[in-house]
Structure formats: C-alpha cells, structure tokens
Amino acid sequence: WIRLPWNKYCQDILGSHQHFHPHSIKIPGDITLGGLFPIHARGPHGLPCGELKKEKGIHRMEAMLYALDQINSDPELLPNITLGVRILDTCSRDTYALEQSLTFVQALIQKDTSDIRCSNGEPPLIRKPERVVGVIGASASSVSIMVANILRLFEIPQVSYASTAPELSDNNRYDFFSRVVPPDSYQAQAMLDIVKALGWNYVSTLASEGNYGESGVDAFMQISREAGGVCIAQSVKIPREPTAGEFDKIIRRLMETSNARGVIIFANEDDIKRVLEAAKRTNLTGHFLFVGSDSWGAKSSPIAELEDVAEGAVTILPKRASIDGFDQYFVTRSLENNRRNIWFAEFWEDDFRCKLTRPGIKLDPDKKKCTGEERIGRDSSYEQEGKVQFVIDAVYAVAHALHNMHQDLCPGSTGVCSNMDPVEGRSLLNYIRAVNFNGSAGTSVLFNENGDAPGRYDIFQFQMTNHSHPGYRVIGQWTNNLRLNLEEMQWSGGDKSIPDSICSFPCNPGERKKMVKGVPCCWHCELCDGYQYQLDEFTCETCPTDMRPTPNRTTCRPTPIIKLEWNSPWALVPASLAMLGILATSAVVITFIRFNDTPIVRASGRELSYVLLTGIFLIYLITFLMIAEPGVVVCAFRRLLLGLGMAITYSAMLTKTNRIYRIFEQGKRSVTPPKFISPTSQLLITFILISVQVLGVFVWFGVVPPHTIIDYEELRPPNPDLARGILKCDMSDLSIICCLSYSIVLMVTCTVYAVKSRGVPETFNEAKPIGFTMYTTCIVWLAFVPIFFGTAQSTEKMFIQTATLTVSMSLSASVSLGMLYMPKVYVIIFHPEQNVQKRKRSFKGVVQAARMSQKSLNEKQNGETKIEPDRTQ
C-alpha cells in the first residue's frame, strides 16, 4: 500500500527547480558551468543574506554572463557548443555558500527511487539536474575553501577570480582549485616590499577572522620573519561577529604600540570601514598609515565619508585593466533586456534610489518610483569593479580548456561527442592547468603546478589632492619586484615626507644598539663612554692605549703627546729658583777662589767646601735637566745627577760633622788626636761616600739602559678629550725615590751627627750651622713627600711632581748655601777686618775646650748654673 503523502512528494520533486533554487540563475547550454558570487552581504542577526552588493556582487556576476555571451558568439572558441550556467548567491557567508553549492553535485549523487511510487502506481518522474562541469568562484577565500572541500570529492574543477588565501595553494588539500589571481603570499611579499621601501620596520597587522584575513596576515608575518628587518608590534584579529565597541578596543590595542603607525590590513570591506570609523571616533585621524590588501584595493565603499582617515592609505590590487566591452555591455542593461538576472530589479532600485511597483506592495512615500527609463552611468554613477577582468579570464580559462579537450577527444565532430559526455573532471583539470592565452586585459593567463596565477599588482595610494576630488592614484607596480614612485606619494595634510613607523630611531654616531629581548627592531641607544668607540652598530670597543676616541666616537685618534714646556709656570718657577741658586753658588765659589788664602776660607776647610759647593751647583743644575725635553742623553744625565749632587753635598757635610764629632769625643778621653782628620783623609772619605751613589747609578745603566717612554696612563682622565701622552724618561716615582734614598740616608746620618755635636763650644763649633742646615733640609723633604705622592691622581701629576722635586732640591741647596757660606761671604766682602788670623788652635786647646764643655753640660744636668766670662770678647 502507498500512503497519501507520497503523492505530495512526487509533486515536490517535479517542481524541484522552482522550489529548491529560488535564488539562482539558470541558463541552459550543451555544457553547464557553475558560478558563485556574493550578490548579497552577510545578513544580520542570524539572517543568511543582507543588503545587495552592487560592485562585488552584480558587476562580477554580470561579467560572467558577458563572458558567456562572448564565448557563445565566438565561432573560433567552442564552435557549435553552447555554454550554459547555474549562478548561485553565497551571501558572503561560507556556511550558506556550502549549502548552495550542493546544487552543483546533485547530478553526481545517485538516488535510489525504486521503492517510491506515485498514487497511480507509476514511478515518479524525477527531473535530472544539470551536470556542472566546472565552477567559477568563489569570491571570499573562506567561501572558496568551504566549497572546494565539497567539489574535490566529486572532482569538479573550480576556478576563482578573487580568492587569494595562501592556504589554497596546497595542492594536496585543494587539488581541484585554481585561480586567475595571485595568492596572498605574493601579495604579502609585495606589501612587505612596500613597507621596506617606506623605511618602516615596526608595523601592526589587522585581519578579519577567516581564511582570507588570517592566512594573509600569517603569510606576511612569515615572510617578514624570513626576510628580517620588519617586526610585528601587534597582530589583531577582528571577530567574525564583532560586538558593540569591538573596533574601539582594537584601536586602543593598536595604540599600545603607538610607534607602529603602519597597519597591514587584510580585512573585508565592512571591517575596513568600521576600523576607519573607530579611528575617527578616537580622534586619531592621520595617525595610522594603512597598507591594505586587495580586499581594499581601489574601492570607494570602505572609505565613503571617511576620506580624511583613509588619506595616505597604500593599497594593492592584482594588476587589472578596465574592459571596455564590459562597460558597453553593462551600461546598456535595463529591466527589459536583462530579465535573466533575477537580482537585477533589486540592483535597479538600489542604484537609482527608487522603488519598483509590485502587486500587493505599497510604495514607500520616501522613495521615488522607478520609471524603467533610467540608464546606468547616466542617471547613476558607474565605475567598473576591479575583479571584472578576472571573472572574464576565469570563464575563458575553462572555455579554452574545454575547447582543447574537445579538439583532443572529439576531433572533427561538431558539438559534444560521447567522449565528453560526461566531461571527466580530472581530465578537465589537467586541461585548465595547461592553458596559456592572452586574457581580457592583454596579459597572459596561465597557472603553475598549484593552480596559482603569476603575481602582478598595481599599487595605489588614496590621496586628497583637494577636498573635492579625493581618489586613488597608481604609485607603483609589483611583478616579482617592487617599482614604487616615492615622489608621487603624499600623506595626511598633503605632506610629501614619508612618516615614520619604527620602534626605535637610529642611534647617533658613537652610540651602540642595545636590543630589546625578543623584538629585533627595538633597541635602546647607549653612548660609548669613556675611551670607547663604536666598533659596529652593536659593539663599543676600547681604544688602544695610545689612542682616544674622536668627538663622535666612531673611531680612534692618536692621543696628543706633551712634555713640560719651558714657558709653563710649572717650569718657570723652578728654573728661576735654580738660576738664582746657580748665580749665588757661582758668586760664593768666585769669592772663595778670590780669597782662597784668607783665614775664613782656610778655616772653613777649603777642599771640602769646594766639593760641597760643587754638589750644591749640581743640585741646582738638575732642575734644567728635569725640565728639558726627554732624550737618551738627557735621561742618562737625569739618572746620574739627580742623586749625585745631593750625595756630594751631604757626603761632604757628613764628613765634616763626623770629623768634629770624633775630635771632641776623642778630646774627652785623651789628648791623642783621632785618625783621618787631615784634609786629604776628609776628601778620601767624601769621595768614597760619593762613589757608592755613582756605582749604583752605573749598575742601573747596565741593567736598564736609559731611554724615553710615552706614558699614556698617567694623564688619562675620565674625559678622553683631556687625555695626553707624556713624553718622559723611564724613571718611575719609585725609581726617583730609590735614586734619592742614598742621599736621604746621608742626610739623616749627617743630622744625627749634628745633633750629637750640638754641645761643642761656639768658638770651635762649625757643626751648629750644619745642624741648622740639616734640620731645615729635613723639614723641606718631609713636606716634599706628601706633595709628591699626594698628586698621583691629579691631571697635572707630572708637572706638579717635577716642580715639587726641583723646588725641594733647590730649597735644600739654598738652605745649605745660605747657612754655611753666605755668612762667610758676608764677612769676607763687607767686614774684611774680621777676616784675620787668630790664635792658632792646638789639639790640646781643643781637648781643654771639650772637657770644659762636658763639665758645663754635667752641671746643667745637676741643676747648677755657672756664669763664665765670654771668651770671644
């Protein structure tokens, strides 16, 4: 038995065309092609379809109809074969498109109707759906991916005119997919080349959720990582169903890295428009520098009423040409001659902002009534949509493939032969991949092994040359390499200078980059300080010891070499003192020579006096050697004379004080004079003491020959501009002290004897002037030590130490000269009456004087005092 509802089922099947395809265009033909176009936008609030898309929908769909008309009327291409079409609306939604595309595979699905009977017992009459041999579309990559997964199962080739997602280049997953536009991997490379040409290295990316946006941004990021030189500050995704305030959040997030003004945007038209609106709401007009993909291209709809925000945006579009034949075709379309387009009436109302009258529908009073006499391009604006060329090329690619297949499989036959009925999908795919012809724009149409077209792009910039005529201007091209005319670019406010989109500005000369971890385009600039110079952009290197950095610290320069100049105050003062001392010493020597046989000269011990005066003269002379420019000879004499003059002076003084001490000490014990008190013995003792100093100096000569050095460490302050190399002899501070140490020992010993001889009567005492001389000299040298070593860190160390040393030596010599000889010279010159022979003093008298002196000293120690007459009177 048969239930009644089957009767209704049979009726539904018979009317399947009217019921199942209420939103499709069907044009019959010998071979049928499928078409997928976004006639409507995505619907709001769960509705599948929204408003009509005039350019991306109607223009592209009409381009397919135009191409079919051209092919069917071409006697050379598919002669005697008519191409039909089944066109579906994807409503810009991948899930809806998937449902629609099931239409294309109906003919390939075997239906078992053996158990179905109509009410009269007859089998149902089922209209066999047309067989679609290939599909033109889709537009959005997400839609193409969804559809391609179905079509490949039934081996139906698919040729897209707008889908550019790199994912579709995977020939293993999408083996029946081809496209006449280049993939986004080419587009991403072109966009990266644009970013680099503009000098940007820090950009953000913005992508609509879905295959097109996400895969485009992924391709850009991958290529930028591989190429280097460009860093991604933020990678923001626009949700498929954005909530209220979502785009304001996106703008705020982009502003977290405000230096990244460049924004790489792979987004659909609606998202682009909302991003621009959000930027305008937050008063960031002119801040962001957009680099848009082909989904932005040269379209006016995303930037309508947002031209000021979009100004300066650089966009990319597969190289295209306006097809004049299509323009002539489209502007002549009317309600009367285009009834095959079931959406044309809706387009008409939208394009002319009027309303068609329909039975039972009340006319909106706010809209005018359509007359049907309106004309596209005359009563409305018209500009050919950018992908029209590619739609035509996609249809022609399938047509050429079918033509080549027909020639191979049906040679000499007219119409479709049995070998092509049905058309085998994989075979057709091979023919599609093998086509190579000149397309509608005159450029070659061909595919690589993955079904991708070669990359050819035009580069646009949206410019507002004046506020009344803003528009897109071609500023370059990309065909495997970039050709960009920077001079023709202009930015917000008409500025010709390229704005910056960099994380860190270039470091100044002399500064190195300290990279921010994980962000190779961001760094901090650190000055190469001290004695460092910039070796490369990442490294500061210390200059060699004999060099210092240049003012900009990019290289090193020789450190200036200085020495103590004669006109320096540090040289003038010691030299003046030394010169006065030499003159005074010369005066004393001349006086002594002139009055050599007078009692005072003889009584002073002529032989030792001349030796002592020679030492004083050498002490003064060393000042000039210390100031003179260092050389081997000068350095040798410095070593020799630095300690020799003092050694001679204090050896003679020590001999004198020792002689006096021994005489009076011997007188206390006996009347026998001590040994070695004769002038000859005194000279011998003096020269023995002097020879120790000379021997030490010559040993020093043998161990370390005298030479000059340039000391770069002594005058190397924190400021390298003040650094100097000091030309000096190889005599360190320690070696100078060692050279003077023997003289200091003689000085101290002489002072000890002077102290011990302090009780000798004045009539016999030459030790007291020597004592005063030694006390004063010790004070001078005690002051010398802290001054000499306390200036070790001074920038004028060498000058201070040299001046201190020479002045101290000159003062020592002056003390000796003044206390020992100036009183004698004064008497000789100004009181010659006192320079007479007195009673000759015998050793017996000396002994008596010594004993009296000892007795007087004992009485003082016992608390007794005794006044004796003055013997000098």
MIDRENGU-816844 format. One record per residue (C-alpha): x, y, z. Coordinates in steps of 0.02 Angstrom, whole numbers, padded with zeros to 5 digits, always signed. Layout:
BEGIN
XYZ/...
This chain:
BEGIN
+00000+00000+00000/+00051+00177-00033/+00025+00315+00091/-00051+00477+00030/+00095+00592+00073/+00200+00512-00065/+00086+00596-00189/+00141+00766-00122/+00324+00710-00127/+00310+00671-00312/+00240+00842-00345/+00382+00922-00249/+00511+00825-00348/+00430+00876-00511/+00438+01056-00460/+00611+01043-00389/+00680+01184-00494/+00555+01310-00432/+00564+01254-00250/+00748+01212-00223/+00827+01355-00322/+00728+01510-00287/+00888+01617-00285/+00988+01558-00433/+01008+01597-00617/+00998+01455-00740/+01041+01472-00925/+01034+01309-01020/+01175+01250-01132/+01267+01099-01201/+01393+01113-01058/+01347+01198-00896/+01464+01297-00785/+01429+01344-00605/+01452+01518-00535/+01469+01579-00354/+01454+01765-00319/+01424+01871-00162/+01265+01950-00229/+01215+01998-00052/+01311+02040+00104/+01307+01934+00259/+01140+01950+00345/+01120+02024+00519/+01051+01936+00672/+01060+01760+00603/+00983+01801+00433/+01081+01718+00291/+01081+01868+00174/+01088+02055+00195/+01095+02204+00080/+01139+02195-00105/+01321+02213-00154/+01319+02310-00317/+01503+02301-00362/+01570+02138-00289/+01405+02051-00324/+01312+02116-00477/+01461+02180-00575/+01556+02017-00558/+01406+01908-00593/+01363+02010-00749/+01545+01991-00802/+01518+01802-00808/+01360+01822-00911/+01453+01942-01025/+01596+01817-01046/+01472+01677-01088/+01390+01787-01220/+01560+01823-01297/+01613+01640-01298/+01448+01577-01366/+01456+01703-01506/+01638+01664-01548/+01648+01546-01698/+01828+01501-01657/+01806+01454-01475/+01697+01301-01439/+01609+01307-01608/+01436+01228-01610/+01444+01209-01420/+01343+01322-01309/+01394+01354-01131/+01256+01364-01001/+01269+01422-00822/+01197+01398-00649/+01239+01551-00539/+01212+01550-00351/+01220+01685-00217/+01343+01648-00075/+01279+01795+00031/+01461+01820+00085/+01444+01677+00209/+01542+01515+00195/+01411+01404+00278/+01271+01470+00168/+01380+01450+00014/+01412+01269+00061/+01226+01234+00063/+01203+01320-00104/+01347+01230-00186/+01264+01062-00156/+01165+01108-00312/+01321+01079-00416/+01342+00899-00358/+01160+00842-00368/+01185+00764-00538/+01329+00660-00470/+01230+00590-00322/+01142+00426-00363/+00966+00425-00292/+00879+00260-00258/+00695+00287-00305/+00650+00104-00332/+00534+00098-00182/+00447+00261-00223/+00279+00256-00312/+00152+00387-00352/-00032+00365-00308/-00068+00289-00478/+00067+00159-00451/+00185+00235-00577/+00367+00277-00534/+00394+00463-00504/+00455+00573-00643/+00614+00648-00573/+00694+00790-00671/+00877+00753-00685/+00978+00906-00628/+01101+00979-00750/+01280+00920-00734/+01402+01060-00690/+01574+01027-00764/+01664+01170-00677/+01631+01311-00554/+01683+01493-00571/+01710+01563-00396/+01701+01597-00258/+01748+01772-00208/+01799+01761-00024/+01937+01639+00018/+01838+01567+00164/+01695+01527+00045/+01811+01452-00086/+01892+01340+00045/+01724+01277+00107/+01660+01244-00069/+01824+01169-00129/+01812+01034+00004/+01646+00976-00074/+01691+00998-00257/+01851+00897-00243/+01752+00747-00180/+01657+00747-00344/+01808+00800-00449/+01732+00962-00509/+01865+01091-00556/+01849+01262-00477/+01925+01424-00542/+01916+01576-00427/+01925+01756-00483/+01960+01835-00312/+02012+01709-00178/+02192+01741-00131/+02220+01645+00031/+02391+01558+00030/+02309+01404+00104/+02225+01371-00064/+02397+01342-00142/+02405+01174-00052/+02385+01057-00200/+02361+00907-00086/+02208+00977+00002/+02137+01085-00137/+02192+00991-00291/+02042+01042-00397/+02058+01226-00354/+02138+01353-00471/+02134+01542-00478/+02170+01680-00601/+02227+01796-00463/+02393+01776-00372/+02391+01707-00194/+02415+01817-00043/+02591+01750-00021/+02637+01856-00173/+02530+01997-00106/+02612+01983+00065/+02783+01992-00016/+02730+02146-00114/+02663+02227+00045/+02823+02187+00138/+02924+02265-00003/+02816+02421+00011/+02845+02431+00199/+03032+02417+00174/+03033+02544+00033/+02948+02668+00150/+03084+02639+00280/+02966+02561+00407/+03021+02421+00522/+02885+02416+00654/+02706+02384+00599/+02547+02304+00664/+02434+02184+00572/+02245+02180+00568/+02146+02034+00498/+01965+01986+00481/+01932+01818+00560/+01926+01688+00424/+02040+01609+00297/+02072+01764+00192/+02120+01882+00332/+02210+01759+00444/+02307+01672+00306/+02356+01839+00229/+02425+01904+00392/+02510+01737+00427/+02594+01746+00257/+02651+01925+00290/+02720+01880+00461/+02809+01725+00397/+02889+01817+00251/+02940+01962+00363/+03021+01842+00486/+03115+01755+00347/+03171+01917+00265/+03208+02008+00427/+03209+02195+00453/+03024+02212+00495/+02945+02175+00664/+02763+02150+00708/+02707+02259+00853/+02528+02195+00868/+02433+02061+00774/+02248+02095+00799/+02104+01989+00738/+01931+02058+00700/+01798+01934+00758/+01680+01861+00632/+01533+01930+00730/+01604+02086+00816/+01514+02151+00970/+01474+02333+01007/+01631+02430+01046/+01744+02294+00975/+01826+02411+00849/+01859+02543+00982/+01951+02409+01080/+02050+02365+00925/+02105+02546+00903/+02154+02557+01086/+02257+02400+01070/+02345+02466+00916/+02386+02624+01013/+02476+02521+01145/+02621+02523+01021/+02592+02697+00952/+02760+02700+00864/+02694+02564+00748/+02592+02685+00643/+02593+02569+00493/+02448+02446+00495/+02445+02298+00374/+02262+02259+00349/+02187+02101+00274/+02002+02129+00304/+01836+02134+00215/+01754+02296+00163/+01638+02306+00312/+01778+02281+00437/+01889+02409+00349/+01751+02537+00358/+01720+02505+00544/+01905+02518+00584/+01913+02687+00498/+01758+02744+00590/+01833+02692+00757/+01995+02785+00718/+01894+02940+00680/+01793+02925+00840/+01952+02919+00944/+02024+03075+00857/+02165+02975+00776/+02138+03041+00600/+02306+03042+00514/+02394+02936+00645/+02377+02764+00566/+02459+02728+00399/+02361+02587+00319/+02432+02464+00194/+02281+02373+00127/+02267+02210+00034/+02167+02180-00124/+02006+02168-00023/+02026+02357-00003/+02106+02384-00171/+02037+02540-00255/+01861+02526-00187/+01766+02681-00136/+01636+02596-00024/+01751+02559+00126/+01808+02741+00138/+01646+02831+00097/+01633+02983+00211/+01797+02930+00294/+01916+03002+00166/+02012+03104+00293/+02051+02948+00396/+02098+02846+00243/+02209+02981+00169/+02381+02912+00129/+02323+02730+00134/+02426+02621+00018/+02328+02479-00060/+02368+02338-00177/+02267+02258-00314/+02309+02124-00440/+02357+02212-00600/+02199+02246-00693/+02128+02339-00840/+01958+02409-00871/+01867+02302-01000/+01785+02423-01120/+01673+02289-01193/+01600+02254-01024/+01568+02438-00992/+01470+02449-01155/+01376+02291-01109/+01335+02340-00931/+01277+02520-00960/+01153+02455-01089/+01073+02333-00965/+00894+02376-00922/+00743+02296-00841/+00683+02244-01012/+00839+02164-01086/+00910+02085-00930/+00771+01976-00865/+00890+01828-00849/+00968+01915-00698/+00842+01884-00560/+00930+02010-00446/+00935+02149-00574/+00773+02230-00515/+00845+02241-00339/+01004+02316-00410/+00900+02440-00509/+00810+02502-00355/+00972+02519-00258/+01071+02600-00398/+00940+02732-00442/+00870+02752-00266/+00695+02718-00324/+00560+02588-00296/+00480+02470-00421/+00295+02441-00405/+00244+02264-00366/+00070+02194-00347/+00013+02198-00167/+00162+02301-00106/+00133+02480-00052/+00255+02608-00120/+00368+02692+00009/+00325+02878+00003/+00505+02924+00043/+00568+02845-00118/+00529+02893-00294/+00451+02772-00415/+00563+02687-00542/+00512+02727-00720/+00618+02596-00805/+00691+02730-00916/+00840+02761-00804/+01010+02721-00876/+01165+02657-00788/+01307+02782-00797/+01190+02922-00846/+01070+02929-00701/+01188+02845-00579/+01373+02836-00551/+01462+02688-00627/+01641+02625-00614/+01692+02452-00666/+01730+02340-00517/+01912+02288-00502/+01888+02099-00518/+01781+02104-00677/+01935+02066-00781/+01974+01912-00677/+01796+01846-00686/+01805+01855-00875/+01977+01773-00875/+01915+01633-00762/+01769+01593-00879/+01883+01600-01031/+02009+01485-00944/+01876+01349-00927/+01815+01383-01104/+01990+01364-01176/+02015+01205-01076/+01851+01134-01143/+01899+01188-01318/+02068+01099-01307/+01984+00946-01232/+01856+00943-01372/+01991+00951-01503/+02083+00805-01422/+01934+00696-01379/+01812+00741-01519/+01920+00776-01672/+01817+00826-01823/+01650+00814-01734/+01532+00956-01703/+01451+00976-01535/+01485+00870-01383/+01536+00693-01429/+01517+00539-01321/+01695+00554-01258/+01646+00716-01173/+01478+00657-01110/+01500+00669-00968/+01654+00780-00952/+01780+00692-00842/+01830+00813-00702/+02012+00765-00677/+02045+00771-00862/+01967+00944-00872/+02075+00999-00726/+02230+00950-00822/+02172+01049-00972/+02135+01201-00862/+02309+01195-00785/+02385+01186-00959/+02300+01339-01036/+02403+01490-01087/+02314+01630-01178/+02302+01818-01181/+02167+01872-01062/+02042+02013-01074/+02173+02141-01019/+02304+02079-01141/+02408+01991-01008/+02439+01806-01014/+02328+01689-00915/+02416+01534-00851/+02432+01427-00696/+02577+01349-00602/+02577+01172-00532/+02474+01230-00382/+02344+01317-00490/+02405+01492-00445/+02419+01637-00567/+02579+01739-00576/+02592+01890-00461/+02559+02056-00547/+02499+02201-00440/+02460+02384-00456/+02496+02489-00303/+02378+02631-00260/+02376+02772-00134/+02220+02862-00080/+02260+03046-00097/+02160+03203-00067/+02240+03324-00188/+02097+03437-00146/+01948+03407-00036/+01826+03400-00180/+01912+03265-00284/+01995+03134-00174/+02040+02971-00259/+02159+02826-00283/+02319+02858-00379/+02433+02725-00452/+02604+02748-00373/+02692+02587-00422/+02690+02408-00480/+02749+02240-00416/+02796+02096-00530/+02914+01988-00427/+03000+02151-00378/+02939+02322-00324/+02938+02480-00426/+02874+02621-00315/+02872+02806-00357/+02901+02887-00189/+02897+03062-00262/+02714+03042-00309/+02661+02990-00135/+02580+03110-00013/+02515+03087+00162/+02395+03165+00284/+02376+03350+00252/+02466+03337+00085/+02635+03307+00169/+02764+03239+00048/+02886+03174+00178/+02866+02991+00222/+02805+02972+00402/+02894+02855+00521/+02834+02686+00581/+02983+02624+00676/+03008+02555+00851/+03171+02644+00886/+03253+02787+00795/+03429+02760+00728/+03565+02786+00855/+03678+02936+00840/+03860+02913+00792/+03953+02845+00940/+03803+02754+01011/+03776+02567+01008/+03612+02474+00997/+03559+02376+01150/+03425+02263+01080/+03259+02235+01167/+03243+02050+01201/+03127+01964+01079/+03099+02118+00970/+03240+02134+00845/+03178+02302+00779/+03178+02386+00951/+03331+02443+01042/+03397+02570+01166/+03541+02682+01115/+03689+02679+01234/+03832+02802+01217/+04005+02727+01202/+04076+02813+01355/+04249+02837+01423/+04382+02783+01300/+04264+02675+01196/+04220+02700+01014/+04084+02624+00907/+04156+02468+00826/+03991+02423+00741/+03809+02460+00774/+03802+02338+00919/+03976+02350+00996/+04080+02479+01087/+04266+02441+01091/+04401+02522+01198/+04529+02621+01101/+04711+02562+01109/+04814+02636+01249/+04897+02763+01136/+04734+02824+01063/+04572+02907+01115/+04400+02915+01032/+04354+03052+00910/+04220+03176+00967/+04084+03075+00880/+04160+02912+00946/+04157+02823+00779/+04342+02788+00776/+04502+02820+00874/+04630+02956+00851/+04808+02970+00917/+04824+03042+01091/+04924+03205+01090/+05097+03192+01165/+05152+03327+01286/+05305+03369+01390/+05346+03503+01515/+05371+03662+01415/+05493+03798+01464/+05355+03929+01459/+05246+03834+01580/+05227+03907+01756/+05274+03735+01821/+05443+03758+01735/+05470+03945+01753/+05464+03948+01944/+05587+03804+01973/+05701+03867+01833/+05704+04041+01907/+05748+03973+02079/+05882+03863+02005/+05955+04006+01904/+05964+04116+02060/+06044+03973+02153/+06173+03945+02017/+06216+04130+02018/+06230+04131+02207/+06335+03973+02206/+06447+04044+02071/+06466+04203+02175/+06518+04102+02327/+06641+03998+02226/+06716+04153+02147/+06730+04237+02317/+06813+04085+02391/+06934+04072+02246/+06970+04258+02256/+07000+04248+02444/+07066+04071+02443/+07211+04105+02564/+07115+04210+02688/+07087+04141+02863/+06899+04119+02845/+06916+04017+02684/+07055+03912+02756/+06962+03887+02920/+06806+03826+02827/+06903+03683+02752/+06937+03737+02576/+06945+03564+02499/+06778+03502+02568/+06698+03673+02539/+06737+03663+02354/+06667+03486+02349/+06512+03540+02442/+06487+03692+02328/+06505+03577+02178/+06365+03468+02246/+06256+03621+02275/+06289+03679+02098/+06238+03508+02030/+06079+03511+02134/+06030+03674+02051/+06083+03610+01881/+05970+03455+01890/+05818+03572+01880/+05858+03611+01698/+05882+03428+01656/+05714+03386+01734/+05629+03519+01627/+05724+03483+01466/+05642+03377+01329/+05674+03194+01369/+05801+03103+01263/+05927+02965+01290/+06065+03088+01340/+05952+03193+01450/+05882+03037+01534/+06058+02973+01567/+06111+03137+01649/+05948+03142+01749/+05989+02972+01823/+06168+03022+01857/+06145+03197+01927/+05978+03179+02016/+06057+03094+02166/+06238+03141+02135/+06225+03324+02181/+06141+03283+02346/+06260+03138+02376/+06410+03254+02353/+06335+03389+02463/+06283+03277+02606/+06438+03168+02594/+06544+03324+02623/+06431+03382+02765/+06432+03210+02844/+06622+03204+02834/+06632+03375+02918/+06510+03334+03057/+06589+03165+03084/+06763+03246+03096/+06704+03374+03225/+06612+03241+03324/+06762+03125+03325/+06883+03263+03375/+06781+03320+03525/+06735+03143+03576/+06920+03095+03569/+06966+03252+03668/+06856+03196+03809/+06953+03034+03827/+07135+03079+03783/+07250+03208+03710/+07289+03098+03561/+07205+03163+03402/+07089+03044+03309/+07136+02967+03143/+07082+03029+02970/+07052+03211+03012/+07176+03282+02886/+07107+03369+02728/+07168+03226+02620/+07082+03098+02729/+06924+03201+02729/+06923+03210+02538/+06955+03023+02528/+06809+02984+02644/+06697+03103+02548/+06739+03026+02380/+06712+02850+02448/+06539+02900+02504/+06505+02982+02335/+06567+02829+02241/+06427+02725+02316/+06299+02835+02228/+06396+02835+02065/+06418+02646+02070/+06231+02621+02098/+06188+02733+01951/+06306+02640+01834/+06234+02473+01888/+06063+02546+01845/+06131+02596+01675/+06187+02418+01645/+06025+02337+01699/+05906+02460+01615/+05987+02573+01486/+05915+02749+01490/+05776+02781+01364/+05619+02882+01342/+05441+02820+01357/+05271+02892+01319/+05159+02868+01469/+04976+02863+01416/+04909+02803+01582/+04967+02945+01692/+04860+03078+01609/+04705+02977+01562/+04559+03064+01649/+04376+03011+01629/+04356+03141+01492/+04456+03073+01344/+04470+03247+01268/+04590+03288+01408/+04695+03131+01384/+04877+03159+01344/+05029+03051+01319/+05175+03112+01422/+05349+03102+01348/+05466+03065+01491/+05617+02966+01544/+05594+02789+01604/+05603+02844+01786/+05454+02795+01890/+05409+02877+02053/+05487+02730+02144/+05649+02741+02045/+05663+02928+02086/+05643+02891+02271/+05770+02749+02259/+05890+02866+02170/+05871+02993+02312/+05866+02864+02452/+06056+02857+02473/+06062+03046+02486/+05921+03039+02615/+06022+02913+02716/+06172+03030+02710/+06059+03174+02759/+05986+03082+02908/+06157+03021+02965/+06227+03197+02950/+06079+03261+03052/+06116+03133+03187/+06298+03189+03200/+06241+03370+03201/+06129+03331+03349/+06269+03240+03438/+06388+03387+03408/+06266+03518+03473/+06364+03534+03639/+06527+03587+03557/+06580+03766+03610/+06536+03901+03484/+06716+03952+03467/+06756+03781+03396/+06585+03733+03325/+06555+03726+03137/+06430+03587+03174/+06292+03704+03228/+06268+03787+03058/+06273+03615+02982/+06144+03558+03111/+06027+03701+03070/+06052+03662+02886/+06005+03481+02912/+05855+03520+03021/+05786+03638+02889/+05825+03516+02748/+05733+03377+02838/+05580+03490+02856/+05587+03530+02670/+05596+03346+02621/+05461+03296+02744/+05348+03421+02657/+05405+03354+02489/+05344+03175+02517/+05155+03208+02539/+05154+03335+02398/+05246+03219+02280/+05140+03065+02314/+04979+03157+02352/+04963+03216+02172/+04960+03040+02098/+04780+03061+02039/+04797+03239+01977/+04781+03276+01791/+04941+03380+01807/+05034+03250+01906/+05194+03257+01804/+05205+03447+01811/+05169+03456+01997/+05290+03317+02041/+05428+03387+01933/+05403+03560+02006/+05394+03491+02183/+05552+03388+02162/+05654+03527+02083/+05594+03661+02204/+05629+03547+02352/+05805+03513+02290/+05834+03698+02256/+05773+03742+02430/+05888+03609+02505/+06034+03680+02410/+05986+03857+02456/+05975+03812+02640/+06148+03734+02633/+06218+03880+02535/+06137+04011+02643/+06178+03940+02813/+06354+03877+02780/+06428+04002+02659/+06329+04163+02650/+06387+04220+02824/+06568+04188+02773/+06547+04281+02609/+06464+04423+02702/+06613+04437+02821/+06738+04421+02678/+06656+04556+02573/+06583+04677+02698/+06692+04650+02854/+06865+04610+02793/+06935+04671+02963/+06866+04512+03041/+06949+04403+02910/+07116+04398+03006/+07221+04262+03081/+07176+04224+03263/+07272+04123+03389/+07311+03953+03317/+07209+03821+03397/+07306+03664+03450/+07229+03495+03483/+07273+03523+03667/+07163+03677+03667/+07026+03579+03583/+07039+03445+03719/+07026+03577+03854/+06876+03655+03770/+06794+03485+03754/+06820+03448+03939/+06751+03618+03989/+06602+03589+03878/+06571+03420+03958/+06587+03493+04133/+06464+03631+04091/+06341+03503+04021/+06353+03399+04181/+06322+03549+04292/+06167+03594+04193/+06103+03416+04211/+06131+03430+04404/+06029+03590+04411/+06179+03706+04438/+06217+03856+04330/+06380+03950+04323/+06412+04110+04231/+06578+04115+04141/+06657+04260+04052/+06633+04274+03865/+06796+04220+03783/+06753+04297+03618/+06771+04471+03684/
